[in-house]
Amino acid sequence: MAKLEQTVNADFDQLIQRIENGILKGSMSASLEDSTDFCDGDARCSVRVFERYSYAGNNRVSLSITLFQNAGGPVRITAITSGGSQAMFFKINTLGEEAFLDKLRELL
């Protein structure tokens, strides 16, 4: 599992579109598995779950991204990858997870 947390000053809607488009165009096997968006007062939250095939790990990896913004302030982003290991009892070969997260780093 790999994790990225970052705060950015950006337009919320443009940022989520850039992330979606960039992840999906960044790998021919990438797919948007599910998403949700909700608001409560001045707070907004969007969650996206992507999946792609990792050639390095010879398996599929997922990337869950959560964006949160309160009252038009900065956008807080948390991204967590999973599924990149091939071992039964401990994690080895997590290169695919890191590569998936690197794509998000490029987009931010």
RODO-2510 file (C-alpha; in nm, 4 decimals, decimal comma):
residues 108
     n   res          X          Y          Z
     1     m     0,0000     0,0000     0,0000
     2     a     0,1232     0,3457    -0,0877
     3     k    -0,0286     0,6760     0,0231
     4     l    -0,0122     1,0391    -0,0860
     5     e    -0,1600     1,3316     0,1055
     6     q    -0,1433     1,6825    -0,0328
     7     t    -0,3195     2,0185    -0,0079
     8     v    -0,3539     2,2298    -0,3214
     9     n    -0,5088     2,5628    -0,4112
    10     a    -0,7132     2,4752    -0,7170
    11     d    -1,0641     2,4828    -0,8564
    12     f    -1,2315     2,1709    -0,7167
    13     d    -1,4242     2,0774    -1,0325
    14     q    -1,1298     2,1361    -1,2653
    15     l    -0,9008     1,9361    -1,0380
    16     i    -1,1273     1,6308    -1,0248
    17     q    -1,1658     1,6414    -1,4055
    18     r    -0,7886     1,6674    -1,4537
    19     i    -0,7337     1,3713    -1,2217
    20     e    -0,9996     1,1549    -1,3881
    21     n    -0,8815     1,2324    -1,7410
    22     g    -0,5139     1,1984    -1,6544
    23     i    -0,5484     0,8635    -1,4776
    24     l    -0,7705     0,7148    -1,7491
    25     k    -0,5492     0,8364    -2,0335
    26     g    -0,2305     0,7433    -1,8459
    27     s    -0,2799     0,3688    -1,8871
    28     m    -0,4710     0,1732    -2,1485
    29     s    -0,5909    -0,0677    -1,8788
    30     a    -0,7066     0,2019    -1,6334
    31     s    -1,0750     0,2182    -1,5468
    32     l    -1,2900     0,4249    -1,3146
    33     e    -1,4511     0,1585    -1,0978
    34     d    -1,6834     0,3861    -0,9015
    35     s    -1,7262     0,7396    -0,7760
    36     t    -1,9336     0,9507    -0,5431
    37     d    -1,9720     1,3217    -0,4763
    38     f    -2,1491     1,4928    -0,1913
    39     c    -2,1846     1,8291    -0,0207
    40     d    -2,2795     1,9302     0,3310
    41     g    -2,3181     2,3024     0,3745
    42     d    -2,0001     2,4606     0,2393
    43     a    -1,8033     2,1339     0,2453
    44     r    -1,7506     1,9151    -0,0640
    45     c    -1,6123     1,5657    -0,0957
    46     s    -1,5420     1,3497    -0,3998
    47     v    -1,4182     0,9923    -0,4000
    48     r    -1,2835     0,8098    -0,7057
    49     v    -1,1695     0,4474    -0,7237
    50     f    -0,9548     0,3513    -1,0205
    51     e    -0,8061     0,0185    -1,1189
    52     r    -0,5422    -0,0829    -1,3704
    53     y    -0,3249    -0,3749    -1,4668
    54     s     0,0329    -0,3601    -1,3392
    55     y     0,2843    -0,5205    -1,5733
    56     a     0,5505    -0,4901    -1,3037
    57     g     0,3479    -0,6928    -1,0553
    58     n     0,1534    -0,9013    -1,3065
    59     n    -0,1692    -0,8152    -1,1225
    60     r    -0,4327    -0,5423    -1,0862
    61     v    -0,3902    -0,2455    -0,8533
    62     s    -0,6450     0,0025    -0,7265
    63     l    -0,6119     0,3731    -0,6516
    64     s    -0,8653     0,5415    -0,4229
    65     i    -0,8644     0,9214    -0,4281
    66     t    -1,0569     1,1472    -0,1908
    67     l    -1,0823     1,5226    -0,2432
    68     f    -1,2207     1,7448     0,0339
    69     q    -1,2841     2,1189     0,0353
    70     n    -1,4497     2,3372     0,2984
    71     a    -1,5956     2,6801     0,2199
    72     g    -1,3913     2,7323    -0,0964
    73     g    -1,0613     2,6810     0,0863
    74     p    -0,7747     2,4646    -0,0335
    75     v    -0,8488     2,1154    -0,1622
    76     r    -0,7152     1,8331     0,0529
    77     i    -0,6303     1,5150    -0,1348
    78     t    -0,5685     1,1670    -0,0018
    79     a    -0,4772     0,8855    -0,2398
    80     i    -0,4211     0,5246    -0,1358
    81     t    -0,3211     0,2339    -0,3573
    82     s    -0,3820    -0,1334    -0,2908
    83     g    -0,3527    -0,4745    -0,4481
    84     g     0,0027    -0,4619    -0,5758
    85     s     0,1450    -0,7483    -0,3754
    86     q     0,1914    -1,1085    -0,4790
    87     a     0,2792    -1,2618    -0,1432
    88     m     0,0332    -1,4382     0,0846
    89     f     0,1515    -1,3213     0,4282
    90     f     0,3521    -1,0017     0,3626
    91     k     0,3812    -0,7419     0,0905
    92     i     0,6417    -0,7783    -0,1801
    93     n     0,6676    -0,6213    -0,5241
    94     t     0,4625    -0,3078    -0,4676
    95     l     0,6121    -0,1381    -0,7750
    96     g     0,2740    -0,1268    -0,9478
    97     e     0,1183     0,0617    -0,6573
    98     e     0,3974     0,3207    -0,6532
    99     a     0,3763     0,3663    -1,0313
   100     f    -0,0003     0,4263    -1,0100
   101     l     0,0527     0,6867    -0,7372
   102     d     0,3322     0,8501    -0,9400
   103     k     0,0816     0,9216    -1,2160
   104     l    -0,1308     1,1168    -0,9689
   105     r     0,1771     1,3056    -0,8477
   106     e     0,2409     1,4155    -1,2075
   107     l    -0,1162     1,5424    -1,2394
   108     l    -0,0962     1,7447    -0,9194
***
